[in-house]
Structures are given as structure tokens and as C-alpha cells.
């Protein structure tokens, strides 16, 4: 894969333009698997009205995706392509108050956020599914992004509003954040017809799971957090994660435990990044299933960071 990302603020305006592009070549030794090249381009234009007390960001994105495929089945298109526009508006305000407790002066914030996005339905039945999929709503950030899919094989149609609120506790003297808590929820205004495969029915639920998270900075380098996903349909917790992270200017070590009560799944995830030579970084991650007593995934990466550009190679 070769990718290119670019962003720039238009002079003397609040507009920002952006461009994301990637060319990817997919190969597979199995003769029955579709292979080929994918080119995706996403230009964007944002109006960034930002003040110290809040922000409003209307944005227009256009996804242009095209393929050149081999080993396709009868009736399929060798060079499918599509164009999908996305309109979104992100907004939030920041409320602050000073407090005094435990002999310490604190700044407490309350930060409500509203995000609206509309993506029209575009038929994508002729497109392959190389490396894409609908993501789980297991972090606050995923409630405030336009696409329902990880990559670019699919552009999920949607018409939804996301609500979120975050509160942070900051030491007034040092400016260090010690505690934060957040909630996020989506409300869907229409069904979602684009799915990973043709066999899957449209999504008809009117609202998403509720996500909540609490995090604390134990020291300048050590932090911990707990997040919970509550399913309104099942009336129970669908997943929960506990994280412990150590990070300094170069090294990072992350440990997490994940529990999914509905499927009786438990797993441990370990991630490490450390410098090998000057500007060279090595990464290792491992996912272990407790109920199966087996490794589910192991990945090794090596990257070079030159400050203004970077490259990374991964083996998994």
C-alpha cells in the first residue's frame, strides 16, 4: 500500500482543505480468492469555527473508490467504482468552574458535544471486501466519525446524530489532567442498508449502545482507564475493558483486559513500542484468548520516524 495524506488551511479564512489517498494491491495464493488493485481518494473541505469556549465544524468529504480486479465470478464487474459524498457537522462547548478540595485548587470542565452526519445510500454490491468491516463501538471517538467501516471497501450510508459529554479534572497550578469521564450515544434517523455482505439484512435499530469511560493519570507516565458498553436491546453490558498504559517520549507499554459477558469471551492484549536505533522504532502486540488458552494474534512492526515523514513495516 502507498498512501498520501495532506491538509492545509486556506489563507485568511476559517476553511481547511484536506486530501487522503491510497493505492493498495491485494494478492492471495488461493485461486478462488479475488485479487486486484484498489485506489481510494478522499478530498475534504472544513469550515473550522473554533473559540476557547467551543467549536462548530461543518465538513464535506467525497469518497472516490475504484478497483481493477482479477479472478472475479460471472456477472461481476472487473472495474467497479463509486462516488459517495458525506456531509457532517461537529459541535461542542466547554464549560469550566474552579473548585477547592483536599487542599488543592482544581479546574473542572463539562464538555457537551453534538455530531450530525448524512451519507446517502450508494449500491456497493459489485465491490469486493478485501480488508474492511463494520467496527465495534468500543471507544468514544468512534461515535463521532462519519463512516461505519474501518477502511474503504465500503462507505456506510447513515443519517444519525451522536451525543456525547466529557468531564475533566485538571490541577490548576500544573495544568495536568488527573481524571476524566465520558459518555456517548448515537440516534439513527434512518435504516442502514450497506453491509459487509449481500446476505446481511439492513440495520434497523433506532439507537446505538451506550458507551462510558473513566480514566485516571496515576503519574506523568502511568495511566489507567475502564470503559463499558451497555446494550439497550439486551439490557446488559455487552463488553468491558480495563487498560493500563505506561508511556514516555519514546517507549510505550499497554496492557488491557476485555470481557464480553454475552459471548463469555475474555482476552488479554499486550502492546509495546520501544526505540531500536535513532528514529527507528520496534512494535510488538499480542492478543491472547483466556477461554481458548491460545494466541489469537501476534504482530511485529518496525518503523522509521523522520519527524516530517514516517514509514512502517508490519508482520502479523
Beta strands, then each sheet from edge to edge (+ up, - down):
strand 1: 2-9
strand 2: 15-26
strand 3: 35-51
strand 4: 54-70
strand 5: 81-93
strand 6: 95-101
strand 7: 104-119
strand 8: 158-171
strand 9: 177-188
strand 10: 210-217
strand 11: 222-231
strand 12: 236-247
strand 13: 252-260
strand 14: 265-277
strand 15: 280-289
strand 16: 294-305
strand 17: 310-315
sheet 1: 1+ 2- 3+ 4- 5+ 7- 6+
sheet 2: 1+ 2- 3+ 4- 5+ 7- 8+ 9- 10+ 11- 12+ 13- 14+ 15- 16+ 17-
end
